[in-house]
Amino acid sequence: MITLHGFASSNYYNLVKHVLLYKNLPFRENLIYSGSEELLAISPVGKVPAITTAEGFSLSESSVICDFIEETYPTTSLYPENTSERAVVRQIMKIAELYFELPCRRFIPYVFSGTDIPKSLKTEVRQVLARGITALNRLCQFSPWIAGEQFTMADIYVYYVNTIVNTFGASQLEWDVQAEIPGMKPWHDSISQLDITQQVETDRQANMPEFIEKVKAQIEAASPK
Ligand SMILES: N[C@@H](CCC(=O)N[C@@H](CS)C(=O)NCC(=O)O)C(=O)O
């Protein structure tokens, strides 16, 4: 059985969990926070999520884990058979990671520590997001799924990326990023209503208070005495 290591407030953790649930695979969850020695033993950069298989194989990096799960358990496939179509699914995921998720994550240290975000950083993030918007407008189909008729890994991946972009776009940039991509909002809403998404969301909300306490404790420990 697979063990999924991490915490339910993490969107990266949740996208892997969604894939496991979608494929109806048995797995157990090991609640663990970033930076611990236990996590470093299975995740080389000490980030969540990570998985461990029954054979003792460990793996980190959410998109790599997703592909490992797909290749190990190919039934209920989350990729098209056609290689070009598969590549486009991965292209959408990569662009969402590089041009949506990662720039927005640059705000996180400021938000958690309650410090003002420099104007220059906001400008930089806006520019990167704008490139992501242009690219995703060219690639996404929403007919009805993000890459066409088949529900794919990109639907799961971009949905969880969007949870970060929606939060920081609205709170830090006063920008409804999704609105810039026609078709994305109804697509996002339909994924949010899936049973699996709701189950993942319930677990996220349950973990949130503990996660916030952990972050506060880390900030406290790091602040000069
Ligand atoms: N590229 C990694 C990123 C994972 C990541 O950033 N996880 C966050 C939690 S959402 C984390 O562990 N952060 C702790 C840290 O940055 O030290 C992936 O796709 O899995």
Ligand as a Chemical Component Dictionary entry (heavy atoms), coordinates in Angstrom:
data_LIG
# 
_chem_comp.id                   LIG 
_chem_comp.type                 NON-POLYMER 
_chem_comp.pdbx_formal_charge   0 
_chem_comp.three_letter_code    LIG 
# 
loop_
_chem_comp_atom.comp_id 
_chem_comp_atom.atom_id 
_chem_comp_atom.alt_atom_id 
_chem_comp_atom.type_symbol 
_chem_comp_atom.charge 
_chem_comp_atom.model_Cartn_x 
_chem_comp_atom.model_Cartn_y 
_chem_comp_atom.model_Cartn_z 
_chem_comp_atom.pdbx_ordinal 
LIG N1  N1  N 0 7.927  21.186 -6.272 1  
LIG C1  C1  C 0 7.349  20.586 -5.106 2  
LIG C2  C2  C 0 6.867  21.675 -4.173 3  
LIG C3  C3  C 0 6.288  21.142 -2.875 4  
LIG C4  C4  C 0 6.111  22.254 -1.844 5  
LIG O1  O1  O 0 6.509  23.409 -2.048 6  
LIG N2  N2  N 0 5.512  21.887 -0.726 7  
LIG C5  C5  C 0 5.351  22.832 0.351  8  
LIG C6  C6  C 0 4.038  22.617 1.079  9  
LIG S1  S1  S 0 2.688  23.128 0.086  10 
LIG C7  C7  C 0 6.472  22.620 1.347  11 
LIG O2  O2  O 0 6.759  21.512 1.733  12 
LIG N3  N3  N 0 7.107  23.738 1.770  13 
LIG C8  C8  C 0 8.125  23.719 2.771  14 
LIG C9  C9  C 0 9.355  24.437 2.372  15 
LIG O3  O3  O 0 9.345  25.209 1.396  16 
LIG O4  O4  O 0 10.362 24.226 3.057  17 
LIG C10 C10 C 0 6.219  19.626 -5.504 18 
LIG O5  O5  O 0 5.683  19.774 -6.617 19 
LIG O6  O6  O 0 5.900  18.687 -4.745 20 
# 
loop_
_chem_comp_bond.comp_id 
_chem_comp_bond.atom_id_1 
_chem_comp_bond.atom_id_2 
_chem_comp_bond.value_order 
_chem_comp_bond.pdbx_ordinal 
LIG N1  C1  SING 1  
LIG C1  C2  SING 2  
LIG C1  C10 SING 3  
LIG C2  C3  SING 4  
LIG C3  C4  SING 5  
LIG C4  O1  DOUB 6  
LIG C4  N2  SING 7  
LIG N2  C5  SING 8  
LIG C5  C6  SING 9  
LIG C5  C7  SING 10 
LIG C6  S1  SING 11 
LIG C7  O2  DOUB 12 
LIG C7  N3  SING 13 
LIG N3  C8  SING 14 
LIG C8  C9  SING 15 
LIG C9  O3  DOUB 16 
LIG C9  O4  SING 17 
LIG C10 O5  DOUB 18 
LIG C10 O6  SING 19 
# 
